[in-house]
Amino acid sequence: MKKILILITAVIIASCSDNLESLNENIKDPSSVPGETLFTGAQKNLVDQVVDLNVNNNNTKLWAQYLQETTYLQESQYDQVTRTIPATHWSVLYKDVLKDLDEAAKVIEETQYSLPTDIETKANKLQVIEILTVYTYSILVETFGNVPYAEALDIDDLLPTYDEGETVYKTLIERLTVTINALDTSKGSFGLADNIYGGDTSLWKKFAASLKLRMGILLSDVDNAFAKTTVEDAVTSGVFTSRADNANFTYLAAAPNTNPIHNNLVLSGRNDFVAAVTIVDMMNTLNDPRRPLYFLEVPGTGNYIGGGIGMTSDFDSHSHVSAQVEAATTPGVILDYAEVEFLLAEAAARTFAVGGTAKSHYDIAVVESIESWGGSNADAMTYLAQPTVDYDTALAASTATTPWKEVIGNQKWIALFNRGLEAWTSIRLLDFPTLATPDKPKSGFPNRYTYPVIEQTLNPTNWTAGSAAIGGDLAETKLFWDLN
C-alpha cells in the first residue's frame, strides 16, 4: 500500500510540474513561433495596410480622388486628426510589419534546419525579408518624411531619434542592391508561406529591381545623378517584363483572409463610398474603356457619375466600384508591370538610359493597364489613337511647364486606380493630374501624413527635432523629394 501511495504522489508531482512549465511558457514569444509564420503574418499586415480603404487606416484612395465619401466627409476634406489615421499607419508598419519581419529574420537565422530543402532556402528567406523590410521603410519615408530608422526596432530604446529621410532612402536603395546580388535564383525561399510569389526567388529579384526603379525615379528631382545611376542599375538587374511578374498578394474567399476592400464595401453592409468626380469625369472625357471595369453605371441613367469632392454624395445617385474591385479574392497589388512601364516612360523622358523611348514605354503601359483589367487589345488601340491620349499629340498640346509630366502623370494615375498609396505618391512627384479642391477643406493638399499625436506625448524631444528638420509637422509640408 505504501508503494502505491508513493507512486501516486510521484505522478501528481510530475503532473503539477508539467502544468507549471506549461503555464510559464510564453506562447506569444516570437522565439517559439516559426520564422516562416512571422513572415506570413507580416506580409499580410503590410499588404492589408497598403490596399485598405477603411477611413481609420488609409485615406489615400480619397486623397487621390478615386473615391468620395457619401456622408462622413472629414477624410475627403483632408482631415487627418479626427480618426488618427497617421497613428494607425505608423503603428501597423512599425509594430505589425517591421518588428515581425525583424523577429522572423532572427528566428530563421537561429534555426538549425534538418531538411535539405530548408537548409538550402535559408539564405534566400533572409533576403526576401530584407526586400519587404526595405519596401516598408520606403513607404514610411514617402508618407512621413524623417522617421525613426537606425533606432526604430531597438526594444531597449523607447524614444528613437528621427533619421533624415533622404539619407534613409538612399541607404534603403543600397540595401536593395546588396539583396539583388545576394539572391540565389536557383533555389527557392518561403514556398507556400509566401502569399505573393510562392517562394519564387527569381520573381522576388525582379520585384526588388522594380522597387529600386520606383525609388530611383522618386529621387529624380532632388538628386538627378544618383537617380539616374539607380534607375539604370535597376533596369540592368532585370525589372518586370510582363504581367506574370506582378507583385499580387493572394486573398481568399472566406474571412479573415479576404481583401480588405471586400470587408469594407461588402461584409460591412455599409454604403460609405462612391466613385469620385475627378476620375469619372476624366475617364468620361477620354471614353476610357476601363470605366465598366472600375465602376458601375448609375442604374437607369446609362451614365457614370462621380461624387463631388468633400461633398455629401447620395449613394444611389452615383457610380460605385465594380464587382471586380470589391470581390473577396481580388489580389492586393503592391507593384505591377503597367506601373513599371510608366516608370520607364518617366525615366526615358528624363533621358535616363533604360532602352526604348518615353512614347514606347507609355504605349505599353496604357495597353497593359487596359488588358490587365479585362479590356481588349482593340479597345486599347482605339483608346491610344485618340489625340488626347496619343503621347506625341498630347505632348504637343500640353501647356504644362513640363509637358511629359502631364501626359504620363494623367495616364499613370488612371492606371493606378485602386492603388491609392502609390497614386498619391505619383501625384506629389509629377503634380498631375490636377485635383479638385474639396468643399470645406481642413487643410491644403496633404503632401504627407502628420506624425502621430502620441509621438508628441511620448517622444517629444525627437518629435520636435524631426518636425523642425522637415519644415514643420504639417500636412502641407513638402517632403525632400517633392521639389516642384
C-alpha positions, 0 to 999 in steps of 0.5 A: 500500500505504501508503494502505491501511495508513493507512486501516486504522489510521484505522478501528481508531482510530475503532473503539477510540474508539467502544468507549471512549465506549461503555464510559464511558457510564453506562447506569444514569444516570437522565439517559439513561433516559426520564422516562416509564420512571422513572415506570413503574418507580416506580409499580410499586415503590410499588404492589408495596410497598403490596399485598405480603404477603411477611413481609420487606416488609409485615406489615400484612395480619397486623397487621390480622388478615386473615391468620395465619401457619401456622408462622413466627409472629414477624410475627403476634406483632408482631415487627418486628426479626427480618426488618427489615421497617421497613428494607425499607419505608423503603428501597423508598419512599425509594430505589425510589419517591421518588428515581425519581419525583424523577429522572423529574420532572427528566428530563421537565422537561429534555426538549425534546419534538418531538411535539405530543402530548408537548409538550402532556402535559408539564405534566400528567406533572409533576403526576401525579408530584407526586400519587404523590410526595405519596401516598408521603410520606403513607404514610411519615408514617402508618407512621413518624411524623417522617421525613426530608422537606425533606432526604430526596432531597438526594444531597449530604446523607447524614444528613437531619434528621427533619421533624415529621410533622404539619407534613409532612402538612399541607404534603403536603395543600397540595401536593395542592391546588396539583396539583388546580388545576394539572391540565389535564383536557383533555389527557392525561399518561403514556398507556400508561406509566401502569399505573393510569389510562392517562394519564387526567388527569381520573381522576388529579384525582379520585384526588388529591381522594380522597387529600386526603379520606383525609388530611383525615379522618386529621387529624380528631382532632388538628386538627378545623378544618383537617380539616374545611376539607380534607375539604370542599375535597376533596369540592368538587374532585370525589372518586370517584363510582363504581367506574370511578374506582378507583385499580387498578394493572394486573398481568399474567399472566406474571412479573415483572409479576404481583401480588405476592400471586400470587408469594407464595401461588402461584409460591412453592409455599409454604403460609405463610398462612391466613385469620385468626380475627378476620375469619372469625369476624366475617364468620361472625357477620354471614353476610357474603356476601363470605366465598366471595369472600375465602376458601375453605371448609375442604374437607369441613367446609362451614365457614370457619375462621380461624387463631388469632392468633400461633398455629401454624395447620395449613394444611389445617385452615383457610380460605385466600384465594380464587382471586380474591385470589391470581390473577396479574392481580388489580389492586393497589388503592391507593384505591377508591370503597367506601373513599371512601364510608366516608370520607364516612360518617366525615366526615358523622358528624363533621358535616363538610359533604360532602352526604348523611348518615353512614347514606347514605354507609355504605349505599353503601359496604357495597353497593359493597364487596359488588358490587365483589367479585362479590356481588349487589345482593340479597345486599347488601340482605339483608346491610344489613337485618340489625340488626347491620349496619343503621347506625341499629340498630347505632348504637343498640346500640353501647356504644362511647364513640363509637358511629359509630366502631364501626359504620363502623370494623367495616364499613370494615375488612371492606371493606378486606380485602386492603388491609392498609396502609390497614386498619391505618391505619383501625384506629389512627384509629377503634380498631375493630374490636377485635383479638385479642391474639396468643399470645406477643406481642413487643410491644403493638399496633404503632401504627407501624413502628420506624425502621430499625436502620441509621438508628441506625448511620448517622444517629444524631444525627437518629435520636435527635432524631426518636425523642425528638420522637415519644415514643420509637422504639417500636412502641407509640408513638402517632403525632400523629394517633392521639389516642384 
